[in-house]
Amino acid sequence: MISRRTALASGAALLAGRQAQAQAWPTRPMRMIVPFGLGGSADVAARFLAEPLQQALGQPVVVENRPGAGGTIGADQVAKATPDGHTLLLMSNTHTANETLLPNRPYVLLRDLAPVAFVNVAHHVLVVHPSLPVNSLAELIAYCKANPGKLDYASSGPGTPYHVAGEIFRAMAGIEITHIPFRGSNEARTALIAGQVPMMFDAIPTMAEQARGGRVRALATTGPRRSPLLPDAPTVAEALPGYEASIWLGVMAPAQTPAPIVERLNAEINRVMSLPATREAQLRAGAEVNPMTAAAFGDFLREDITRQAEGIRISGMKAN
């Protein structure tokens, strides 16, 4: 039988070992896994963070894209990685939605991964192909009601924020539209611009440029206020009170990563995101920063899992 003194000594030794490990960290190049394709919001954020983290920590930060299965492939890779602070996940609210949408995923978000830092939040724009005979959100809703089930909408994949935005819009507007998932925003966007699908929710900065070029028509944005990037576009909430949809990004690490490492990462990411130049660049890109502690980010994740579950229940959406 192990005595209380022996158990305390073992615990103290383990703690001392973790503290020593944290003080020596990082000892080799770090990996930031992006569970989505190239060019998306998460990929852009990861590559933005990689250089200042490398400068601050003294080791290269290598961004690796591991897309697939609604973001679960990359997340599972990080969940199974050694918890030594050398492997990180650049995640989004796709992962909090997956806690409800994908009950058979190979990990549990807040059991197998540790919250590190919040990165940013951005809202979407609802756009349609110019061939669709609508010029406003009210006209789109009326068209869908007159043609039930005849319109499709594209998204960057099952369970992504754009999919969730579309399904909650469908439910709140009381219309019948069909979700067409693609393997990333670029493929969905290309299909929309080519007229293969008539509508989608997408990132405001990207689609603002397409709208100015006449390749799409921007009908409404999904934030609580009109976007300065598309000031003439109303919010969806102006027609459907209470509607709001966003994409937010954060960083997580494998569970059991030593607390001093998590705290250092949190401090460095918050420092980078709080720089005036960063805030200005984020606003130009249609995003806002909201630095928070790792513990606060954990609370945020738990609340978002609950919010996502309720939205999924109301909309009746499925992971397809």
C-alpha positions in Angstrom: 0.0 0.0 0.0 1.4 3.4 -1.0 1.7 5.8 2.0 0.3 9.3 1.9 3.9 10.6 2.2 5.0 8.5 -0.7 2.1 9.7 -2.8 2.8 13.4 -2.0 6.4 12.9 -2.8 5.5 11.3 -6.2 3.2 14.2 -6.9 5.8 16.8 -6.0 8.3 15.0 -8.3 5.9 14.9 -11.2 5.1 18.6 -10.7 8.8 19.4 -10.6 9.4 17.4 -13.7 6.7 19.3 -15.6 8.0 22.6 -14.4 11.5 21.8 -15.6 10.0 20.6 -18.9 8.2 23.9 -19.3 11.3 26.0 -18.5 13.2 24.2 -21.2 10.4 24.5 -23.7 10.5 24.8 -26.7 13.4 22.5 -27.5 12.6 21.8 -31.2 10.4 23.2 -34.0 6.8 23.5 -33.1 3.8 22.4 -35.3 0.6 24.3 -35.7 -2.0 22.0 -37.2 -4.7 23.7 -39.3 -7.5 21.1 -39.8 -8.8 23.0 -42.9 -7.5 23.7 -46.4 -5.1 26.4 -47.6 -6.3 29.9 -47.8 -9.2 29.8 -45.3 -9.5 31.9 -42.2 -7.8 29.4 -40.0 -4.9 28.9 -42.4 -4.4 32.7 -42.7 -4.5 33.2 -38.9 -2.0 30.3 -38.3 0.5 31.7 -40.8 0.0 35.2 -39.3 0.8 33.9 -35.8 3.7 31.6 -36.8 6.3 34.3 -37.4 5.8 36.4 -34.2 5.6 33.2 -32.1 8.8 32.0 -33.7 10.5 35.2 -32.8 9.3 35.1 -29.2 10.0 31.5 -28.5 13.2 31.0 -30.4 12.0 27.9 -32.4 10.4 27.6 -35.9 6.6 27.3 -35.9 5.6 25.2 -38.9 2.0 25.4 -40.1 0.6 22.1 -41.4 -2.7 21.8 -43.1 -4.6 18.5 -42.2 -8.1 19.0 -43.6 -10.9 16.5 -43.7 -13.9 15.0 -41.9 -15.2 18.4 -40.9 -12.0 19.4 -39.1 -11.8 16.2 -37.0 -8.7 14.7 -38.7 -6.4 17.5 -37.7 -8.0 17.9 -34.3 -7.6 14.2 -33.5 -3.9 14.4 -34.6 -3.3 17.1 -32.0 -5.4 15.3 -29.3 -3.1 12.3 -29.7 0.1 14.3 -29.8 2.6 14.3 -26.9 1.5 17.1 -24.5 4.8 18.9 -24.4 3.8 22.2 -26.1 5.3 21.4 -29.5 2.0 20.6 -31.2 -0.9 23.1 -31.4 -4.3 23.2 -33.1 -5.7 26.3 -34.8 -9.4 25.5 -34.4 -12.7 27.2 -35.0 -16.4 26.9 -34.0 -16.6 24.0 -36.4 -15.2 22.0 -33.5 -17.7 23.2 -31.0 -20.5 22.4 -33.5 -18.9 18.9 -34.0 -19.5 18.1 -30.3 -23.2 17.8 -31.2 -23.1 17.0 -35.0 -20.5 14.2 -34.9 -21.1 12.0 -31.8 -18.7 9.4 -33.1 -15.7 11.6 -33.5 -12.5 10.1 -32.1 -11.9 12.7 -29.4 -13.9 14.9 -27.0 -12.9 18.6 -27.3 -12.5 19.6 -23.7 -11.4 16.2 -22.5 -8.6 15.6 -25.0 -7.5 19.2 -25.8 -6.5 22.1 -23.6 -7.7 25.7 -24.3 -4.8 28.0 -25.0 -6.0 31.3 -26.5 -8.8 33.0 -28.4 -7.6 34.5 -31.7 -10.4 36.5 -33.5 -14.1 36.5 -34.6 -15.6 37.5 -37.9 -19.0 37.6 -39.4 -20.2 36.4 -42.8 -22.0 37.7 -45.9 -24.8 36.0 -47.7 -24.2 36.2 -51.5 -26.0 35.0 -54.5 -25.0 34.5 -58.1 -26.1 37.4 -60.3 -28.3 35.1 -62.4 -30.6 34.6 -59.4 -33.5 37.1 -59.8 -33.3 38.7 -56.4 -31.8 41.9 -55.2 -32.5 41.8 -51.4 -32.9 39.4 -48.6 -36.7 39.8 -48.6 -36.8 39.0 -52.3 -34.6 35.9 -51.7 -36.8 34.6 -48.9 -39.9 35.2 -51.1 -38.3 33.4 -54.0 -37.4 30.4 -51.9 -40.9 30.2 -50.5 -42.3 30.4 -54.1 -39.8 27.7 -55.2 -39.5 25.3 -52.2 -36.6 22.9 -52.4 -35.3 24.3 -55.7 -32.4 26.3 -54.5 -29.1 25.0 -53.2 -26.5 26.7 -51.0 -22.8 26.0 -50.9 -20.6 25.7 -47.9 -17.0 24.9 -47.1 -18.0 21.6 -45.6 -20.3 19.8 -43.1 -20.4 21.4 -39.6 -18.4 24.5 -40.7 -19.6 27.9 -39.5 -20.9 28.6 -43.0 -23.0 25.4 -43.0 -24.4 26.3 -39.5 -25.2 29.8 -40.7 -27.1 28.4 -43.7 -29.1 25.9 -41.7 -30.1 28.4 -39.0 -31.1 30.9 -41.8 -33.2 28.2 -43.4 -35.0 27.5 -40.2 -35.6 31.1 -39.1 -36.7 32.1 -42.6 -39.0 29.1 -42.9 -37.7 28.1 -46.3 -36.5 24.9 -48.0 -33.0 25.0 -49.4 -30.5 22.2 -49.9 -27.0 22.2 -48.4 -24.2 21.3 -50.9 -20.9 20.8 -49.0 -17.6 21.3 -50.7 -14.0 20.5 -49.6 -13.2 24.0 -48.5 -14.2 27.6 -49.1 -12.2 28.0 -52.3 -14.1 25.1 -54.0 -17.5 26.4 -52.8 -16.7 30.0 -53.8 -15.5 28.8 -57.3 -18.8 26.9 -57.7 -20.8 29.9 -56.8 -19.0 32.3 -59.1 -19.3 29.8 -61.9 -23.1 29.6 -61.3 -23.0 25.9 -60.3 -24.7 26.8 -57.0 -26.8 30.0 -56.5 -26.0 31.1 -53.0 -23.7 30.8 -50.0 -22.5 32.3 -46.8 -18.8 33.3 -46.9 -16.1 35.6 -45.5 -16.9 39.3 -45.9 -13.5 40.5 -47.1 -13.2 37.9 -49.9 -16.8 38.3 -51.1 -16.8 42.1 -50.8 -14.2 42.1 -53.6 -16.2 39.7 -55.7 -19.3 41.8 -55.2 -17.5 45.0 -56.3 -16.5 43.1 -59.4 -20.1 42.1 -60.1 -19.3 38.3 -59.9 -21.7 37.9 -56.9 -24.5 40.0 -55.3 -24.1 40.7 -51.6 -27.5 40.6 -49.9 -26.8 40.8 -46.1 -24.2 40.3 -43.5 -24.6 38.2 -40.3 -23.3 40.4 -37.5 -25.2 42.5 -35.0 -24.2 45.6 -37.0 -23.6 46.5 -40.6 -20.1 45.7 -41.8 -17.8 48.7 -42.6 -16.5 46.5 -45.5 -20.1 46.3 -47.0 -21.8 49.4 -45.6 -24.7 49.2 -48.0 -25.6 45.6 -47.1 -28.2 45.2 -44.3 -27.8 42.6 -41.6 -29.8 39.4 -41.8 -31.2 40.4 -38.4 -32.9 43.4 -40.0 -35.2 40.9 -41.7 -34.9 38.0 -39.2 -34.6 39.5 -35.7 -32.2 37.6 -33.5 -30.2 36.1 -36.3 -26.4 36.2 -35.9 -23.7 33.9 -37.3 -19.9 34.2 -37.0 -16.6 32.3 -37.4 -14.2 32.5 -34.5 -10.7 31.0 -34.2 -8.7 29.8 -31.3 -5.7 27.8 -30.3 -5.7 24.5 -28.3 -3.0 22.0 -27.2 -3.1 18.4 -26.2 -4.7 17.8 -22.8 -2.1 17.6 -20.0 0.2 20.2 -21.6 2.0 21.8 -18.6 0.2 24.9 -17.3 3.3 27.1 -17.6 3.6 26.3 -21.3 -0.1 27.1 -21.8 0.2 30.3 -19.9 3.3 31.4 -21.9 1.5 30.6 -25.2 -1.6 32.5 -24.1 0.5 35.5 -23.1 2.4 35.6 -26.4 -0.7 35.1 -28.6 -2.6 37.8 -26.6 0.4 40.1 -27.0 0.5 39.7 -30.8 -3.3 40.1 -31.2 -3.4 43.2 -29.0 -0.8 45.1 -31.0 -2.4 48.3 -32.5 -1.2 47.2 -36.0 -2.7 43.8 -35.5 -6.1 45.2 -34.4 -6.1 47.6 -37.4 -5.2 44.8 -39.8 -7.9 42.5 -38.3 -10.6 45.2 -38.7 -9.6 45.7 -42.3 -10.1 42.0 -42.8 -13.5 42.1 -41.1 -12.4 40.5 -37.9 -12.2 41.6 -34.2 -9.8 40.5 -31.5 -10.8 39.7 -27.9 -7.8 38.5 -25.9 -8.7 36.3 -22.9 -7.0 34.0 -20.5 -6.8 30.3 -21.2 -9.3 29.7 -18.4 -11.7 32.3 -19.9 -11.3 30.7 -23.3 -12.2 27.4 -21.7 -15.4 28.9 -20.4 -16.1 30.4 -23.8 -15.7 27.0 -25.4 -18.2 25.4 -23.0 -20.7 28.1 -23.6 -20.3 27.9 -27.4 -20.8 24.1 -27.3 -24.1 24.8 -25.6 -25.0 27.6 -28.0 -24.2 25.4 -31.0 -26.2 22.5 -29.7 -29.2 24.7 -29.4 -28.8 26.2 -32.8 -28.4 22.7 -34.3 -31.5 21.5 -32.4 -33.6 24.4 -33.6 -32.5 24.0 -37.2 -32.6 20.2 -37.3 -29.4 20.3 -39.2 -27.4 17.1 -39.9 -23.7 16.6 -40.7 -24.1 16.4 -44.4 
